[in-house]
Amino acid sequence: MILPTPVDLVRTAGRFTFTERTTVRADGDAAQVADLLRTLLGPATGLPLAPGAAGTVVLTLDPAERELGDEGYRLTVDPFQVTLHAARPAGLRHAVQTLRLLLPPEALSPRPVPGVVWSLPAVRITDRPRHPWRGFMVDTARHFQPLERLLATVDRIALHKLNVLHLHLTDDQGWRLPVDAYPRLTEIGSRRARSMVGHAGSARYDDLPHQGAYTKAELRHLVAYAAERGVTVVPEIDMPGHTRAALAAYPHLGNHPERQLDVWTEWGVCETVLGVHEEVFAFCRAVLDETMELFPSRYVHLGGDECPTVEWERSPAARRTAAELGLAEPAHLRGWFLGRVGRHLLDAGRIPMCWAEADGSTLPVEFTVMPWRDAEHGREAARLGHDVVMAPHRSTYLDYPQSASPDEPLGQAGLVVDLPTAHGHLAPTDHWEQDERARVLGSQAALWTEFVTTAEHVDYLTYPRLCAIADHAWNPASDYAEDFLPALARHRPHLAALGVHAGRP
């Protein structure tokens, strides 16, 4: 009936209709969620939904209802009253999103829609998610994503009961995060002269300059806007690889301080990486301190993936550092580097994250890891005591084509992630041991943007595959044919009302 598929939904007799006389009762912390309800329903319906002691819409919180957990809720609709109940505000917010999906699709419009009867079917719903982390990563580094697009993304993922927006803010091709201590990061690192056309190694370019960076005010607004909707914004500052844009701004942070680099104009993996001298760690600490000021998330992502070791292997200073640390080879400096920077986050009360890599490096057990190459890397990390967020590329990366059709837009090569594959992603897989499964916080989809230049292209790649991933992330019992596909058919008009572009870009 709706997405994500509720754990338990019973249809009953009758309907409830919102009118000018409908009032809302909410006490204590529930009052903020009532404000969210008005914010979300007001633009389309024009209804005041005024506070009232004898409200026909009632929002209640009871922290003693432990079986609902932090994000579970009960929603009851009969012809006379609507009741939203949860143990925590997060659960109430999910109940509000479910209520929106039970209304006509026009309720999601950002503009007034006259002539619609704003009625709900009578239902009893008890619902809660399987896992606490249900995320969507957006790559702002390869192609800049304006603030308005990120705000719209927050609204859309909150509707699908996803609760994490992971922002990939820095990479070889662009640095989007303002850092007062290092202004050249955005003055120089946010601009590249051109972009590669086609896959990595194509040697073809568009010769169109590309640039973009956020202000601190914009990022604070995004964080606050997301928090109101129950979404946590997790920043990613990639290191020690994927740092060409930073090194273009500050060459002395690299392994060849005399070399002036440009912001990379190619796709793929660049060999330039941060050095391992003390000034680099002062830089990392300063950047992360300003990052933590902007983003109150418990988690800060350090990237850590695809770190070439060629420069370290050729650098006498890096080889000497590896030997002094007792590392078998310079390649193991990656784990040491991340561990040292991660300790700074831990000392500040944050939890460091990184992408899982099977390179023999060891990380402090406090790191939460994201396996992206292979789901079994997540199992290995769980065995070592790490918490895990599953993001295997074969089922969660939305920059892969959706089909093998020759008219699909350009995407990452070598794989097709179709709708059944996206819906089939489960975290964790059934064959893991119970203690390994207990380490899994949840799952996450990702949209890398090498080939994504327009809002229409973003929408085409994201929907409905993100709907499928969100469905199984919330309720693994949802069946693709019996539950998801019928719900998706009803859901498509809601996506259209949100302004999602359904056709090929």
C-alpha positions in Angstrom: 0.0 0.0 0.0 2.8 2.4 0.9 6.6 2.5 0.8 8.5 1.4 2.8 6.3 -1.6 3.4 4.9 -1.3 7.0 5.6 -4.2 9.3 1.9 -4.6 10.1 -1.0 -2.8 8.4 -4.7 -3.6 8.7 -7.3 -1.8 6.6 -10.5 -1.0 8.5 -13.9 0.5 7.5 -14.4 4.2 6.5 -12.2 7.2 5.9 -11.1 10.3 7.8 -11.2 13.7 6.0 -9.1 16.7 6.9 -11.1 20.0 6.8 -10.7 23.6 8.0 -12.1 22.5 11.3 -9.4 19.7 11.9 -7.3 20.5 14.9 -4.1 18.9 16.3 -3.3 18.0 19.9 0.3 17.4 20.8 2.0 17.8 24.2 5.6 18.1 25.2 8.1 17.0 22.6 5.3 15.9 20.3 4.5 19.6 19.6 7.6 19.9 17.4 6.5 17.0 15.3 3.0 18.6 15.1 4.7 21.7 13.7 6.4 19.5 11.1 3.0 18.0 10.1 1.7 21.5 9.5 4.9 22.5 7.6 4.6 19.4 5.3 0.8 19.5 4.7 0.2 23.2 4.7 1.6 24.2 1.2 -0.7 21.8 -0.8 -3.8 21.7 1.4 -3.9 25.2 2.8 -5.3 23.8 6.0 -4.4 25.5 9.3 -4.4 22.3 11.4 -4.6 24.6 14.4 -3.7 23.4 17.9 -6.7 22.2 19.9 -7.3 20.5 23.3 -9.8 18.1 21.8 -7.8 17.5 18.6 -9.1 15.3 15.9 -5.4 14.5 15.1 -3.5 13.5 18.2 0.2 13.0 18.5 1.5 11.3 21.6 4.8 10.1 23.0 5.3 7.4 25.7 9.0 6.6 26.3 7.9 3.5 28.2 6.8 1.9 24.9 10.0 0.1 24.5 8.7 -2.4 21.9 8.4 0.5 19.4 12.1 1.3 19.8 13.6 4.7 18.9 11.9 4.9 15.5 8.8 2.7 15.7 5.3 4.1 15.7 1.6 3.3 15.7 -0.8 5.1 13.4 -4.6 4.6 13.8 -7.1 6.2 11.5 -10.8 5.9 11.9 -13.6 8.1 10.6 -13.5 10.4 13.6 -9.8 10.7 14.7 -6.2 10.1 13.6 -3.7 9.0 16.3 0.0 9.0 15.9 1.9 7.3 18.8 5.6 6.6 19.4 8.1 6.2 22.1 10.5 8.9 20.6 10.1 11.9 18.3 11.8 10.0 15.5 9.0 7.5 15.5 6.4 10.2 15.4 8.2 11.8 12.4 8.0 8.5 10.5 4.3 8.3 11.4 3.8 11.8 9.8 5.5 10.5 6.6 3.2 7.5 6.5 0.2 9.8 7.0 1.4 11.9 4.0 1.6 8.8 1.8 -2.0 7.7 2.8 -3.3 11.0 1.5 -3.9 11.8 -2.2 -0.5 12.3 -4.0 -1.3 16.0 -4.4 -0.6 16.4 -0.7 3.1 16.3 -1.5 2.9 19.3 -3.8 4.8 22.4 -2.8 2.0 24.6 -4.1 -1.7 24.9 -3.3 -3.9 22.2 -5.0 -7.6 23.2 -5.0 -10.5 20.8 -5.3 -8.9 17.8 -3.6 -10.6 15.9 -0.8 -7.9 15.4 1.7 -9.0 12.0 3.1 -7.2 9.0 4.6 -8.3 5.4 4.5 -9.1 3.9 8.0 -6.1 1.8 9.0 -4.2 0.4 12.0 -0.4 0.4 11.5 2.3 -0.8 13.8 5.7 -0.2 12.3 9.4 -0.1 13.1 12.7 -0.4 11.1 15.0 -3.4 11.2 18.1 -1.3 11.4 18.9 2.2 12.8 21.1 3.4 9.8 19.3 3.8 6.5 21.3 6.2 4.4 21.9 7.8 1.0 25.2 9.2 -0.1 25.5 12.0 -2.5 28.8 12.8 -4.2 29.1 16.6 -4.4 32.8 16.5 -5.3 32.7 15.2 -8.9 29.8 17.4 -9.8 28.6 20.1 -7.4 25.1 19.7 -6.1 23.5 23.1 -5.2 22.0 23.6 -1.8 18.4 23.6 -3.2 19.0 20.1 -4.6 20.3 18.8 -1.3 17.3 20.3 0.5 15.0 18.5 -1.9 17.0 15.3 -1.4 16.4 15.6 2.4 12.6 15.9 1.8 12.6 12.9 -0.5 14.6 10.6 1.6 12.7 11.5 4.8 9.5 10.5 3.0 11.1 7.1 2.4 12.1 6.9 6.1 15.8 7.1 5.3 17.5 8.9 8.2 21.1 9.6 7.0 22.3 11.9 4.2 26.0 11.2 3.7 27.7 14.0 1.9 30.9 13.2 -0.1 32.4 16.7 0.1 36.0 16.3 -1.1 37.8 14.4 -3.8 40.4 14.7 -6.5 38.0 16.6 -8.7 36.8 19.2 -6.2 36.7 20.4 -2.7 33.3 21.8 -1.6 33.7 22.4 2.2 34.7 25.9 3.5 37.6 25.8 5.9 38.5 29.2 7.4 42.1 28.0 8.3 42.7 26.9 4.7 40.8 29.3 2.4 42.6 28.1 -0.8 40.8 24.8 -0.4 37.7 26.4 -1.9 39.4 29.3 -3.7 41.4 26.9 -5.8 40.3 23.4 -4.9 36.6 24.0 -5.8 37.4 24.7 -9.5 38.6 22.5 -12.3 39.3 23.6 -15.8 37.3 20.8 -17.6 35.8 17.4 -17.1 36.5 14.1 -18.7 33.9 12.9 -21.2 33.3 9.2 -21.0 34.8 6.6 -18.8 38.1 6.9 -17.0 41.0 6.9 -19.5 38.9 8.1 -22.4 41.3 11.1 -23.1 38.3 13.2 -24.1 37.2 16.3 -22.3 34.4 18.9 -22.5 36.6 22.0 -21.9 33.9 23.4 -19.7 35.1 24.8 -16.3 33.2 23.4 -13.3 33.1 24.8 -9.9 31.1 25.1 -6.7 31.5 25.3 -2.9 29.1 25.7 0.0 29.1 28.5 2.5 29.1 27.7 6.2 25.6 29.3 6.4 24.3 27.0 3.7 25.6 23.9 5.4 24.2 25.0 8.8 20.9 25.6 7.2 21.0 22.1 5.5 21.9 20.4 8.8 19.0 22.2 10.7 16.5 21.5 7.9 17.4 17.9 7.8 17.3 17.6 11.6 13.7 18.9 11.6 12.8 16.0 9.3 14.7 13.4 11.2 17.7 13.1 8.9 21.3 13.3 10.1 23.9 14.8 7.7 27.2 12.9 7.9 30.1 14.7 6.3 32.9 12.8 4.4 36.4 14.4 4.1 38.3 11.9 2.0 41.9 11.0 3.1 44.7 10.1 2.6 43.9 9.4 -1.0 41.3 11.2 -3.2 43.0 14.5 -2.2 44.3 16.0 -5.5 42.0 19.1 -5.1 43.5 19.8 -1.6 47.0 19.3 -3.0 46.3 21.7 -5.8 45.6 24.3 -3.2 48.4 23.3 -0.7 51.2 21.4 -2.5 53.3 21.2 0.7 50.8 18.7 2.1 51.8 16.1 -0.5 54.8 13.9 -1.1 56.3 16.3 -3.6 55.9 19.8 -2.1 57.8 21.4 -5.0 55.2 20.2 -7.5 52.2 22.4 -8.5 49.2 20.3 -9.4 45.9 21.2 -10.9 42.5 20.0 -9.7 42.1 16.7 -11.4 40.1 16.7 -14.6 39.9 12.9 -15.1 37.8 10.1 -13.5 39.2 7.1 -11.8 41.9 6.9 -9.1 44.6 9.6 -8.9 48.0 8.5 -7.6 48.6 11.7 -5.6 48.0 11.3 -1.9 48.7 13.2 1.3 52.2 12.9 2.8 52.7 11.5 6.3 54.7 14.4 7.8 53.4 16.3 10.9 52.1 19.3 9.0 49.7 17.0 7.2 48.1 15.9 10.5 47.9 19.5 11.7 46.0 20.2 8.5 43.7 17.2 9.0 42.9 18.2 12.6 42.1 21.8 11.6 39.8 20.7 8.8 38.0 18.2 11.0 37.6 20.7 13.8 35.8 23.0 11.5 33.8 20.1 10.0 32.6 19.1 13.5 31.5 22.7 14.2 29.3 22.5 11.1 28.0 19.0 11.5 26.9 17.7 14.9 26.5 14.1 13.6 28.1 11.5 15.9 29.8 10.1 12.8 32.4 11.7 10.6 33.5 9.9 7.5 37.2 9.9 6.6 36.9 8.2 3.2 40.1 6.0 3.2 39.3 4.1 0.0 41.3 3.6 -3.1 44.5 5.0 -1.6 47.4 4.4 -4.1 50.7 3.7 -2.4 53.1 4.6 -5.3 54.1 7.9 -3.9 54.7 6.5 -0.4 56.8 3.7 -1.8 58.9 6.2 -3.7 59.2 8.7 -0.9 62.2 8.3 1.4 60.4 10.1 4.2 57.3 7.9 3.9 59.4 4.7 3.8 61.4 5.9 6.8 58.1 6.6 8.7 56.8 3.1 7.9 60.0 1.5 9.1 60.0 3.5 12.3 56.5 2.4 13.0 57.4 -1.2 12.4 55.1 -1.5 9.4 55.9 -4.3 6.9 55.5 -2.0 3.9 54.5 1.6 3.1 51.0 0.5 2.0 50.2 -0.1 5.6 50.6 3.6 6.3 46.9 4.0 5.2 45.7 2.2 8.3 48.1 4.1 10.5 47.1 7.4 9.0 43.4 6.8 9.4 43.9 5.5 12.9 45.8 8.6 13.9 43.3 11.0 12.4 40.4 8.9 13.8 41.8 9.2 17.3 41.4 13.0 17.0 37.7 12.4 16.3 37.4 10.0 19.1 39.0 12.5 21.5 36.3 15.0 20.4 33.5 12.5 21.2 32.8 11.6 17.6 32.9 8.2 15.8 35.2 7.9 12.8 34.0 6.0 9.7 35.8 4.8 6.6 35.3 2.6 3.5 36.4 -0.9 4.0 39.5 -2.0 2.1 41.1 -5.4 2.2 44.7 -4.1 2.1 46.0 -5.7 5.3 45.7 -2.4 7.3 44.3 -2.5 10.8 42.1 0.2 12.2 41.1 1.0 15.8 38.0 -1.1 16.7 36.1 2.2 17.3 35.9 2.8 13.6 32.6 2.1 11.8 33.3 0.7 8.4 31.4 0.7 5.1 32.1 -2.4 2.9 31.7 -1.3 -0.7 33.7 -3.7 -2.8 32.3 -6.9 -1.4 29.7 -7.7 1.3 32.0 -10.2 2.9 34.4 -7.4 3.7 31.7 -6.3 6.1 31.7 -9.7 7.7 35.4 -9.6 8.2 35.1 -6.2 9.8 32.4 -7.4 12.1 34.5 -10.3 13.2 37.2 -7.8 14.2 34.7 -5.9 16.3 33.8 -3.0 14.0 30.3 -1.7 13.6 29.3 -2.0 9.9 27.1 -0.1 7.5 26.6 -2.2 4.4 27.1 -0.5 1.0 28.2 -3.2 -1.5 28.4 -1.6 -4.9 26.8 -4.5 -6.8 23.4 -3.6 -5.3 23.5 -0.1 -3.8 25.5 2.1 -6.2 23.0 4.0 -8.3 25.5 5.4 -10.8 25.5 2.0 -12.6 23.1 1.7 -15.5 19.6 0.4 -14.7 19.6 -2.0 -17.7 21.7 -3.2 -20.5 19.7 -1.2 -23.0 21.9 0.8 -25.4 19.9 4.0 -24.8 20.7 4.1 -21.1 22.6 7.2 -20.1 26.3 6.8 -19.5 27.1 5.2 -16.2 29.8 3.3 -14.5 31.0 0.4 -16.6 30.9 -3.3 -16.0 27.7 -3.8 -14.0 23.9 -3.3 -14.2 22.0 -2.6 -11.0 18.4 -3.1 -11.9 15.3 -2.7 -9.7 15.1 -6.3 -8.5 18.9 -6.2 -7.6 18.4 -2.9 -5.7 15.5 -4.4 -3.8 17.3 -7.6 -3.1 20.0 -5.9 -1.1 19.9 -7.1 2.5 22.1 -6.1 5.4 23.3 -8.5 6.7 23.1 -11.6 4.6 21.5 -14.7 6.2 24.6 -16.8 6.4 26.4 -14.5 8.8 26.7 -15.7 12.4 24.4 -14.0 15.0 27.2 -12.0 16.6 28.4 -10.8 13.2 24.8 -9.7 12.2 24.6 -7.8 15.5 27.4 -5.5 14.4 25.4 -4.3 11.3 24.0 -0.8 11.9 22.1 -0.9 8.5 22.7 -0.1 4.9 23.2 2.8 2.5 22.8 3.6 -1.2 25.2 5.8 -3.0 25.1 8.2 -6.0 28.5 9.0 -7.4 28.3 11.9 -9.9 31.1 11.6 -12.5 28.5 11.3 -15.2 25.7 13.2 -13.5 25.4 16.8 -14.5 21.7 17.7 -14.2 18.9 17.4 -11.7 16.9 15.3 -14.2 19.8 12.8 -14.4 20.0 12.6 -10.6 16.3 11.8 -10.4 16.5 9.2 -13.2 19.3 7.3 -11.5 17.9 7.6 -8.0 14.2 6.8 -8.4 12.7 4.2 -8.1 15.9 2.3 -7.2 16.3 4.2 -4.0 12.6 3.4 -3.2 13.6 -0.3 -3.5 16.6 0.0 -1.2 14.7 2.0 1.3 11.9 -0.6 1.4 14.2 -3.5 2.2 16.3 -1.4 4.6 13.2 -0.7 6.6 11.4 -4.0 6.3 13.4 -7.0 5.1 10.3 -9.1 5.0 8.9 -7.1 2.0 8.5 -9.3 -1.0 9.5 -7.8 -4.4 6.5 -9.1 -6.4 3.8 -9.2 -3.7 4.6 -6.1 -1.7 7.1 -3.8 -3.4 5.8 -3.7 -7.0 2.1 -3.0 -6.1 3.2 -0.4 -3.6 5.5 1.2 -6.2 2.7 1.5 -8.7 0.7 3.5 -6.2 3.8 5.4 -5.1 4.8 6.8 -8.5 2.2 9.6 -8.4 3.6 10.7 -5.1 7.1 10.9 -6.6 5.7 13.0 -9.4 4.0 15.3 -6.9 7.4 15.8 -5.2 8.8 17.0 -8.6 10.8 13.8 -9.3 11.6 13.5 -13.0 10.6 10.1 -14.1 11.9 9.9 -17.7 15.4 9.6 -19.1 17.5 12.8 -18.9 
